Amino acid sequence: MLRHHLGVLPFRDARVDLVLDKIANDGAEFVVFCGELHAVTVSPRVRLMAIRHQQRAIDLGIVITDSDAALAFYRDLLGLDHEGDIPFAGLGLMHRLRCGDSLIKLIRTDQMPNACPAPGGIDAGTGLRYFTIHMDNLDEMVQVCRDAGVTVVVPPMSPRPGLRIAIVEDPDRNLVEFVTNE
């Protein structure tokens, strides 16, 4: 077994192979005696593989319960560009909205899921709890949300100098963080 910052990696025998040679060149330390591997220490900065990004953004899929309510929030209230809808046979309908370089995919399934996000703030549940939209008009957007009856979970605040945040709930109780750098 090879101990690594990602966990324990199995290997078949104690002989040094090409992968271990490559890791060694990136900061691992190992002792070889008579061609056999006796000890390996892998630096925390070593990565066995990294993502080679094809775009400078992520796509985020959000399963929704009501297309009209979700589009009213994301498209009409927040102002995301609605690129169009794609039907998926046996799944439902995907509404594609552009948020900067990122794509928000709102998916209304044909069969309503049984589970819903845990209500409350970031610490109310596990898993994906929120996503962040960076903007220049945080205070104005929070007021627009309040005026529309959107729940403001965290009112505008400064967790550290130069940064302001707020968190609101979408119609399905997913948390959306607004961030601005001052």
trRosetta pair geometry for C-beta under 8 A, 3 or more apart (Angstrom, degrees):
i j d omega theta_ij theta_ji phi_ij phi_ji
1 8 5.0 -8 -175 -176 121 110
1 9 7.0 140 -165 72 65 42
1 10 5.8 -42 -107 -103 70 54
1 11 7.4 151 -109 21 21 74
2 8 7.1 143 71 -165 45 57
2 9 4.4 -29 67 68 101 96
2 10 7.5 178 18 -93 83 6
2 11 5.6 49 -20 -8 114 116
2 20 7.8 -145 -108 -98 147 104
2 40 5.5 -27 -137 81 89 150
2 42 7.2 68 165 -31 100 129
3 8 5.9 -30 -102 -107 58 72
3 9 7.8 -175 -81 22 10 78
3 40 7.2 163 40 90 75 96
3 41 7.8 -14 75 -118 106 47
3 42 6.9 -164 97 20 64 105
4 7 6.4 0 68 57 87 40
4 8 7.3 150 26 -104 78 22
4 9 5.3 30 4 -9 127 114
4 42 4.7 -9 -115 60 73 154
4 46 7.3 -96 -149 85 102 116
4 48 7.4 17 -172 -42 159 115
5 42 6.8 -126 -12 102 80 109
5 44 4.6 93 -73 -128 149 69
5 46 7.4 144 15 56 113 83
6 9 7.5 49 77 -53 103 105
6 48 7.3 -77 16 3 149 116
9 48 7.9 136 -93 -70 155 151
11 17 7.8 -165 -164 18 131 124
11 20 7.8 30 -114 -55 167 116
14 36 4.8 29 115 -164 118 88
14 37 4.5 -150 179 50 75 85
14 38 7.5 51 -176 -69 127 41
15 35 6.4 -8 -128 155 87 89
15 36 6.6 -60 -88 -112 55 53
15 37 6.6 156 -126 -8 4 98
16 20 5.0 -119 -151 84 73 133
16 21 6.3 90 163 -56 106 83
16 30 7.2 140 -102 115 116 148
16 32 5.6 -33 -32 -100 135 132
16 35 7.4 -126 20 -168 96 56
16 37 5.3 130 -63 -64 76 104
17 20 5.5 94 51 16 61 99
17 21 7.1 -112 110 -6 33 94
18 21 5.5 -54 -147 35 33 114
18 22 6.4 33 155 -20 66 104
19 22 5.8 -56 -153 35 31 110
19 23 6.4 31 151 -17 66 105
19 48 7.9 15 -166 -143 109 100
20 23 5.5 -49 -143 38 37 112
20 24 6.1 44 153 -25 66 103
20 28 7.4 -103 -164 90 69 154
20 30 6.7 15 176 -20 115 168
20 37 6.9 -71 -174 -94 167 144
20 40 7.2 -89 -143 -112 115 135
21 24 5.5 -53 -150 33 30 116
21 25 6.7 30 152 -20 62 103
22 25 5.8 -53 -153 32 33 111
22 26 6.7 20 152 -9 64 109
23 26 5.8 -70 -153 44 34 105
23 27 7.9 -70 171 57 62 62
23 28 4.4 30 137 -6 93 142
23 42 6.2 -46 176 -118 124 106
23 46 5.9 56 -152 -169 84 144
23 48 7.3 -18 -89 -100 106 75
24 28 4.7 -77 -94 69 46 100
24 29 7.5 98 -134 -93 81 18
24 30 5.9 -76 -97 16 114 112
26 43 7.3 -137 124 46 76 120
26 45 7.8 -140 158 103 95 87
26 46 4.9 114 114 -119 116 93
26 47 7.9 -100 161 37 153 55
27 42 7.4 76 99 -168 88 54
27 43 3.4 -45 133 14 124 145
27 45 5.9 43 40 67 170 100
27 46 5.2 -149 60 -62 110 101
28 40 6.2 -9 179 -167 120 89
28 41 6.5 165 -161 84 68 49
28 42 4.6 -24 -106 -109 102 62
28 43 6.2 -125 -74 -1 47 81
28 46 6.1 31 -52 -71 89 161
29 39 7.8 -15 116 115 85 98
29 40 7.4 154 84 -155 52 42
29 41 4.6 -1 55 55 97 101
29 43 8.0 91 -11 -46 83 85
30 37 6.0 -35 -180 -144 126 96
30 38 7.8 137 178 53 78 61
30 39 6.2 177 -147 90 57 58
30 40 4.5 -5 -101 -102 102 70
30 41 7.3 -174 -72 22 56 60
31 37 7.5 112 76 -161 55 51
31 38 4.6 -49 92 63 104 105
31 39 4.5 35 25 40 108 97
32 35 6.6 4 177 -121 108 14
32 36 6.7 155 -156 71 67 33
32 37 5.9 -34 -101 -94 77 51
32 38 7.0 167 -102 8 23 87
33 36 5.9 -31 69 60 68 87
33 38 5.5 27 12 -27 107 133
37 40 6.5 6 179 -48 120 106
42 46 5.1 -97 179 47 97 144
43 46 4.9 112 66 -23 82 100
47 50 5.1 46 130 -57 149 94
53 56 6.9 81 145 -85 139 43
55 101 6.8 -177 166 162 106 114
56 101 5.5 -4 83 132 89 163
57 100 6.8 177 -109 104 136 97
57 101 3.6 -169 -45 112 137 97
57 102 4.0 -151 180 -76 121 64
57 103 7.3 110 120 -4 127 69
58 102 5.7 4 61 -126 56 108
59 102 6.7 169 -91 -168 37 74
59 103 4.3 -12 -117 66 89 102
59 104 7.8 -176 -160 -77 60 21
59 105 6.1 37 173 -17 103 113
60 102 6.7 23 -2 170 100 121
60 103 7.4 177 26 90 62 55
60 104 5.4 -17 66 -116 98 64
60 105 6.7 -175 89 25 44 77
60 131 5.8 17 -129 -94 164 166
61 94 8.0 -53 -130 -130 98 114
61 105 4.4 -26 -105 74 69 114
61 107 5.8 15 -170 -12 98 125
62 70 7.7 174 105 -148 120 134
62 104 6.7 -4 6 -174 115 92
62 105 6.9 159 21 82 65 57
62 106 5.5 -23 70 -108 97 60
62 107 6.9 168 80 21 42 80
62 170 7.6 27 171 66 153 163
62 172 7.4 157 165 55 109 139
62 174 5.9 -46 -146 -48 126 173
63 107 5.1 -42 -104 75 59 101
63 108 7.9 125 -162 -94 61 27
63 109 6.2 0 -150 -21 109 111
63 113 6.1 49 141 -5 147 140
63 172 7.8 -160 98 168 61 168
64 67 6.6 114 101 -82 132 46
64 69 7.7 -175 179 74 120 92
64 70 4.2 -22 -145 -59 155 151
64 106 5.0 11 -14 -172 134 96
64 107 6.6 151 15 66 81 42
64 108 5.4 -44 73 -80 94 74
64 171 7.4 50 -152 74 104 107
64 172 5.5 -144 -132 -35 63 142
65 69 7.8 -4 77 53 80 129
65 108 7.6 83 -159 -127 7 85
65 112 6.7 45 -130 -136 88 105
65 171 7.6 -127 51 119 95 104
65 172 5.5 142 7 -101 98 109
66 69 4.0 45 98 21 121 113
66 70 6.2 157 85 -15 64 87
66 108 7.6 46 -129 -114 4 120
66 171 6.2 -80 57 128 111 143
66 172 7.8 175 26 -65 82 94
67 70 5.9 -62 -143 42 28 108
67 71 6.0 22 163 -14 67 111
67 93 6.8 -4 -89 85 139 127
67 95 6.5 134 -146 -34 98 134
67 106 7.2 124 -126 129 69 123
67 108 4.7 -48 -62 -50 97 151
68 71 6.1 -59 -143 41 25 105
68 72 6.2 29 155 -23 62 108
69 72 5.6 -53 -147 34 29 115
69 73 6.6 25 155 -16 63 106
69 171 3.9 135 143 -143 119 172
70 73 5.8 -58 -152 37 32 108
70 74 6.0 3 165 5 70 112
70 95 7.1 152 105 48 120 145
70 106 4.9 152 143 -158 141 144
70 108 7.7 -164 25 -65 143 102
70 170 6.8 38 -124 169 75 121
70 171 5.7 -118 -74 41 58 124
70 172 7.0 4 -85 -17 104 109
71 74 6.4 -62 -126 53 29 91
71 75 4.7 -8 -171 18 71 125
71 76 6.7 66 138 -10 68 98
71 82 7.0 33 -144 -97 105 134
71 95 6.1 -108 -81 -171 102 166
71 106 7.2 -167 -66 73 70 163
72 75 7.2 -28 -78 54 11 88
72 76 4.8 -33 -151 38 46 130
72 77 6.4 50 146 -20 62 102
72 171 7.7 70 62 -45 101 137
73 76 7.3 31 -9 51 10 85
73 77 5.1 -34 -147 33 37 128
73 78 6.6 30 153 -9 60 103
73 150 7.1 114 -126 -98 105 123
73 170 5.2 124 134 -147 160 84
73 171 5.5 -154 -28 -21 141 98
74 77 7.3 24 -20 50 11 88
74 78 5.4 -33 -147 39 37 123
74 80 5.0 -30 163 30 84 131
74 97 5.4 150 141 52 125 176
74 104 6.3 -142 -160 106 143 147
74 106 6.6 -167 26 -54 156 136
74 170 7.1 12 -55 -130 91 125
75 78 7.5 31 -14 55 8 82
75 79 7.5 33 180 -123 33 11
75 80 5.6 -79 -97 64 47 82
75 81 7.9 52 -131 -145 82 5
75 82 4.8 13 -118 -54 129 112
75 95 8.0 -82 -44 161 125 132
75 97 6.0 -130 -77 -111 84 131
76 79 7.8 -5 165 -73 12 44
77 144 6.4 155 -168 138 85 112
77 145 6.7 84 169 -95 129 67
77 148 5.6 -51 -116 -21 129 175
77 150 7.2 122 175 -45 161 138
78 133 7.4 43 -166 93 132 177
78 141 7.1 45 -123 -152 70 118
78 176 7.9 -76 -87 151 147 160
80 97 4.0 56 129 169 127 120
80 98 6.3 171 -177 68 86 45
80 99 5.2 -38 -121 -77 114 81
80 104 6.3 -30 -169 36 161 131
81 97 6.4 148 74 -161 44 67
81 98 4.2 -14 63 50 105 104
82 95 6.8 -42 -142 -178 99 100
82 96 7.4 110 -164 81 53 56
82 97 5.5 -32 -98 -101 53 83
83 96 4.3 -51 61 104 109 107
83 97 6.7 -178 5 -98 84 24
83 98 5.7 88 -44 -30 111 100
83 103 7.7 -37 10 -132 144 103
84 96 5.8 4 61 46 62 109
85 93 5.8 -2 -175 -178 114 105
85 94 6.6 157 -158 83 61 50
85 95 5.3 -27 -101 -100 86 61
85 96 7.1 -175 -90 9 31 80
86 93 7.3 157 80 -159 41 58
86 94 4.7 -12 59 60 91 104
86 96 6.7 47 -4 -27 104 114
87 92 7.7 -114 -147 138 63 29
87 93 5.3 -31 -104 -104 65 77
87 94 7.8 -174 -84 20 17 73
88 91 3.8 -15 104 52 118 119
88 92 6.2 11 57 53 96 43
88 93 7.2 -178 19 -87 76 25
88 94 6.3 54 -17 -15 113 105
90 110 7.1 -104 -176 17 22 143
91 107 7.3 -49 151 -169 111 118
91 109 6.1 -77 174 -127 61 78
91 110 6.6 143 128 0 16 100
92 107 6.0 103 80 177 123 81
92 108 5.0 -148 165 97 130 55
92 109 4.1 -135 -32 -124 145 28
92 110 4.7 -158 -80 -30 80 65
93 107 7.4 165 85 -150 43 52
93 108 5.0 -4 58 56 91 100
94 105 5.3 -19 -163 -169 112 99
94 106 7.0 142 -159 73 55 48
94 107 5.1 -18 -101 -98 77 77
94 108 8.0 -170 -79 22 31 66
95 105 7.4 147 72 -161 49 46
95 106 4.2 -14 58 62 103 106
95 107 7.8 -156 22 -69 69 32
95 108 7.5 48 -11 -8 101 100
96 103 6.1 -23 -162 -167 93 109
96 104 7.7 142 -160 76 43 52
96 105 5.9 -14 -103 -106 67 71
96 106 8.0 -151 -66 25 23 74
97 103 7.3 140 74 -162 43 58
97 104 4.6 -24 69 65 97 101
97 105 7.9 -176 26 -78 71 27
97 106 6.7 38 0 -9 113 107
98 102 7.5 143 -160 82 54 47
98 103 6.1 -34 -103 -104 58 65
98 104 7.7 -168 -81 20 9 81
99 102 4.8 -26 72 73 92 98
99 103 7.4 164 24 -98 79 14
99 104 5.3 57 -11 -21 120 111
99 133 6.1 -89 -175 -117 130 109
100 133 8.0 167 -9 -147 114 81
100 134 7.6 29 -47 54 152 94
109 112 6.8 152 79 -92 104 28
109 113 6.5 80 42 -34 148 86
113 116 7.6 146 98 -67 105 57
116 172 7.1 -142 -150 -178 97 88
116 173 6.7 62 164 48 108 131
117 125 6.8 -179 -175 55 71 160
117 172 6.8 97 14 136 114 87
117 173 4.9 -163 71 100 112 103
117 174 5.7 136 -15 -84 161 60
117 175 8.0 -159 157 -12 152 80
118 124 4.8 -167 124 127 116 97
118 125 3.1 150 33 -55 139 135
119 124 6.5 -81 96 151 41 155
119 173 5.6 -73 -102 -157 71 142
120 123 7.6 -68 131 72 117 61
120 124 3.0 131 83 -74 122 157
120 125 7.4 133 61 -13 104 90
120 153 7.7 110 179 -141 32 122
121 124 5.5 123 54 -18 51 106
121 153 5.5 152 -95 172 78 122
121 154 6.9 83 -123 -50 114 100
121 167 7.2 91 -133 93 84 151
121 175 7.4 77 -147 -98 42 148
122 129 4.9 96 -140 135 63 147
122 130 6.2 -56 -98 -7 91 125
122 167 7.6 -109 -44 -117 96 170
122 175 6.9 -126 -77 87 67 173
124 129 7.8 135 50 -138 77 120
125 129 6.4 159 73 -103 86 100
126 129 7.8 -91 -171 -59 15 104
128 131 7.5 4 180 -53 108 89
129 175 5.9 2 152 38 70 131
130 167 6.4 -51 -129 -137 149 120
130 174 7.5 141 -112 169 52 72
130 175 3.6 -54 -96 97 98 109
130 176 6.6 178 -158 -84 89 16
130 177 5.0 74 154 -25 131 102
131 174 8.0 2 13 160 94 113
131 175 7.8 147 18 93 52 69
131 176 6.4 -20 64 -121 75 63
131 177 6.9 -150 100 26 28 89
132 176 7.9 139 -103 -171 25 56
132 177 4.4 -32 -103 75 74 110
132 178 7.8 154 -155 -91 67 11
132 179 5.4 11 -169 -5 114 124
133 176 6.4 8 1 179 111 102
133 177 7.2 167 23 84 63 56
133 178 5.9 -25 69 -108 91 59
133 179 7.2 166 81 24 40 79
134 179 5.1 -41 -104 76 66 97
134 180 7.0 124 -163 -91 67 45
134 181 7.6 -2 -153 -8 112 93
135 138 5.8 142 82 -67 104 66
135 141 6.3 36 106 -13 161 150
135 178 5.9 -40 31 -159 120 95
135 179 7.3 123 24 66 69 47
135 180 5.9 -57 79 -77 61 95
136 180 6.2 105 -122 -128 25 117
137 140 4.2 -36 171 44 105 119
137 141 5.6 111 109 -26 88 95
137 180 7.8 157 16 -83 15 140
138 141 5.9 -64 -147 38 26 107
138 142 6.4 25 158 -19 65 106
138 156 6.1 121 134 -113 113 116
138 164 5.6 173 72 107 163 117
138 165 7.7 -114 -150 -125 146 18
138 166 6.0 144 -179 9 106 114
138 178 4.9 144 -132 139 89 121
138 179 7.3 -68 -93 147 129 5
138 180 4.3 -118 -26 -12 125 125
139 142 5.8 -52 -147 34 31 111
139 143 6.5 30 154 -17 63 105
139 156 5.7 2 -96 -71 76 163
139 164 8.0 -24 -49 143 86 149
140 143 5.7 -57 -152 37 32 111
140 144 6.4 36 150 -21 66 104
141 144 5.4 -47 -145 34 36 115
141 145 6.4 39 153 -19 64 103
141 166 7.9 171 87 63 97 136
141 178 5.8 173 87 -121 133 153
142 145 5.6 -54 -151 36 32 113
142 146 6.4 35 150 -20 65 104
142 152 6.1 64 -161 -117 97 131
142 155 7.0 95 -174 -149 145 62
142 156 5.6 -125 -8 -44 167 103
142 166 4.8 -42 -87 138 127 171
142 168 7.1 -174 -121 -57 70 119
142 178 6.7 -138 -61 43 90 155
143 146 5.5 -49 -145 35 34 113
143 147 6.2 36 155 -20 66 105
144 147 5.8 -55 -148 37 28 112
144 148 6.4 20 154 -12 62 111
145 148 5.8 -66 -150 42 30 106
145 150 3.8 -69 -177 59 89 134
145 152 6.3 119 106 -73 123 94
145 168 5.0 -74 -175 -119 160 154
146 149 7.8 55 178 -61 31 16
146 150 6.7 -79 -68 55 26 81
146 152 5.9 -18 -79 -30 90 127
150 168 5.2 22 144 -171 123 124
150 169 6.7 -178 -177 62 83 68
150 170 8.0 -21 -142 -109 113 29
151 168 6.6 142 85 -161 56 68
151 169 4.3 7 66 31 110 118
152 155 5.5 59 141 -85 127 66
152 166 6.6 -37 -157 180 104 111
152 167 7.5 120 -169 82 58 51
152 168 5.4 -39 -107 -101 56 81
153 167 4.5 -48 67 102 107 102
153 168 6.5 169 8 -109 86 20
153 169 5.9 98 -40 -40 110 91
153 175 6.2 -44 22 -124 157 106
154 157 6.5 -79 165 14 99 119
154 165 6.8 2 112 119 131 97
154 166 5.7 -174 96 -154 81 46
154 167 4.0 54 30 28 104 99
154 177 7.9 5 51 -118 127 83
155 166 6.1 -30 -177 -127 24 102
156 164 5.9 8 -166 178 94 112
156 165 7.4 168 -139 86 51 32
156 166 4.6 -38 -78 -68 58 114
157 164 6.9 166 84 -150 27 70
157 165 6.3 -26 63 62 76 76
157 166 7.2 126 12 -83 70 65
158 161 7.0 38 167 -95 124 30
158 163 6.3 129 -150 81 71 59
158 164 5.3 -42 -87 -95 74 70
158 165 7.9 134 -102 16 28 72
159 163 6.1 -39 53 95 84 116
159 165 6.2 5 -8 18 110 122
160 163 5.2 32 64 37 82 117
162 181 6.1 5 160 -162 86 76
162 182 5.3 -147 -148 59 44 83
163 179 7.0 -25 -164 -160 93 96
163 180 7.6 155 -154 83 48 48
163 181 6.0 -25 -100 -110 67 62
163 182 7.1 -139 -60 12 19 88
164 179 7.3 151 84 -154 53 48
164 180 5.0 -9 60 60 100 93
164 182 6.2 68 -12 -35 104 112
165 177 6.0 -21 -163 -171 109 103
165 178 6.6 148 -159 80 53 59
165 179 5.2 -12 -103 -100 82 72
165 180 7.9 -176 -77 23 41 63
166 177 7.3 156 82 -156 40 56
166 178 4.7 -3 57 52 89 109
167 175 5.4 -2 -175 -170 114 106
167 176 6.9 156 -155 77 63 41
167 177 4.9 -28 -98 -99 85 68
167 178 7.3 -165 -79 16 34 72
168 175 7.5 149 79 -152 33 58
168 176 5.4 -23 65 63 83 95
168 178 7.1 38 0 -17 102 107
169 173 5.2 -21 -163 -131 122 43
169 174 6.9 133 -156 63 65 35
169 175 6.2 -40 -98 -95 63 56
169 176 7.5 147 -111 16 14 84
170 173 7.2 -63 64 14 66 11
170 174 4.7 -4 35 56 114 91
170 175 7.9 -135 1 -66 82 11
170 176 5.9 81 -44 -21 95 118
